Amino acid sequence: MRDDVPSTVARSDDKAVRTYKKTLESAEETYGDGERAHRTAYASLKHTHEKVGDHWEPKERPGPSDPQAELGTPASRERGRPTAGGVNANASKAHLEDVARRVGIEDPQDLEKDDLVQAIEKANARATARARKR
């Protein structure tokens, strides 16, 4: 079940794997096998999960993760902006501080919310790179 999903999804819970795979299958029927289908699967996953370190964890409440995801299609393609890379940028500052501590960021309470999101993105990227080397 986990052999044919990206490694960060494979290290996640069963619901994350199912969400990604079912959305990917549906998107491939609509768009064909390619980047657009995979982007669609990640977009679906980001509505129910957030990236924490090298894997995805369920969100407290489903919904878009960042302002780009809030746009929806086709607006998101027309007005492309950077995403938060799976970090739930719409979460409370307290939640982001908790995630930051879990991924090894020291003194997250001293950071502004946007800086917290960026720091978590970087920590997640480092954790994913380390996991892929194992």
C-alpha positions in Angstrom: 0.0 0.0 0.0 2.9 2.4 0.8 5.2 1.5 -2.0 3.6 3.7 -4.6 3.3 6.9 -2.7 5.9 9.6 -1.9 8.1 8.8 1.0 6.7 11.5 3.3 3.2 10.1 2.7 4.5 6.5 3.2 5.8 7.5 6.7 2.4 8.9 7.6 -0.8 7.3 9.1 -3.1 5.1 7.0 -5.7 7.9 6.5 -3.0 10.1 4.9 -2.0 7.3 2.6 -5.6 6.5 1.6 -6.4 10.2 1.0 -3.4 10.7 -1.2 -4.0 7.5 -3.2 -7.7 7.9 -3.7 -7.3 11.5 -4.8 -4.4 10.6 -7.1 -6.5 7.8 -8.7 -9.4 10.1 -9.3 -7.1 12.9 -10.6 -5.4 10.5 -13.0 -8.7 9.6 -14.5 -9.5 13.3 -15.0 -6.0 14.8 -15.9 -4.0 11.7 -16.8 -0.8 10.5 -15.2 1.4 13.5 -14.5 2.3 16.5 -12.3 -1.2 17.9 -12.2 -2.6 14.7 -10.8 0.1 14.6 -8.1 -0.5 18.3 -7.2 -4.2 17.5 -6.8 -3.4 14.6 -4.5 -1.2 16.8 -2.3 -3.8 19.6 -2.3 -6.3 17.1 -0.9 -3.9 15.7 1.6 -3.1 19.3 2.8 -6.8 19.8 3.6 -6.8 17.0 6.2 -3.1 16.7 7.2 -0.1 18.9 7.9 3.5 18.2 7.5 5.4 17.7 10.7 9.0 16.7 10.3 9.3 13.9 7.7 5.6 12.8 7.7 2.0 14.1 7.6 -0.2 14.2 10.7 -4.0 14.8 10.9 -5.1 18.4 11.4 -7.3 19.4 14.3 -9.8 20.9 11.7 -9.8 20.2 8.0 -9.4 23.1 5.6 -6.9 25.0 3.5 -3.4 25.2 4.8 -2.3 28.6 3.4 -3.6 31.5 1.4 -2.7 29.9 -1.9 -4.9 26.8 -1.0 -7.7 29.1 0.0 -7.9 30.4 -3.6 -9.0 27.1 -5.1 -8.8 26.2 -8.8 -8.6 28.0 -11.3 -7.7 31.1 -9.3 -4.7 29.3 -7.7 -3.2 28.6 -11.1 -3.8 32.2 -12.3 -2.4 33.8 -9.2 0.3 31.4 -8.2 1.9 32.3 -4.8 4.3 30.3 -2.7 2.7 27.7 -0.5 3.6 26.8 3.1 5.0 23.4 2.0 2.5 21.4 4.0 2.8 23.6 7.1 -0.7 24.6 8.4 -0.1 28.3 8.1 -3.8 28.9 9.0 -3.4 27.3 12.4 -3.1 29.3 15.6 0.3 30.7 16.7 0.1 28.4 19.8 -0.3 25.3 17.5 2.6 26.4 15.3 4.7 26.9 18.4 3.9 23.3 19.5 4.8 22.0 16.1 8.0 24.0 16.1 9.1 22.6 19.4 8.4 19.1 18.1 10.6 19.6 15.0 13.5 21.0 17.1 13.1 24.8 16.8 14.3 26.5 20.0 12.3 29.3 21.6 9.5 29.4 19.0 7.5 31.8 21.2 10.0 34.5 20.2 9.1 34.2 16.5 6.3 36.0 14.6 3.7 33.7 13.0 5.1 34.1 9.5 8.6 33.4 10.7 7.4 30.3 12.6 5.8 28.9 9.4 9.1 29.5 7.5 11.2 27.9 10.3 8.9 24.9 10.4 9.1 24.5 6.6 12.9 24.5 6.8 12.9 22.0 9.7 10.5 19.8 7.8 12.8 19.9 4.7 15.8 18.9 6.8 13.9 16.0 8.5 12.7 14.7 5.1 16.2 14.9 3.7 17.6 12.9 6.6 14.8 10.3 6.4 15.5 9.8 2.7 19.2 9.1 3.3 18.4 6.3 5.8 
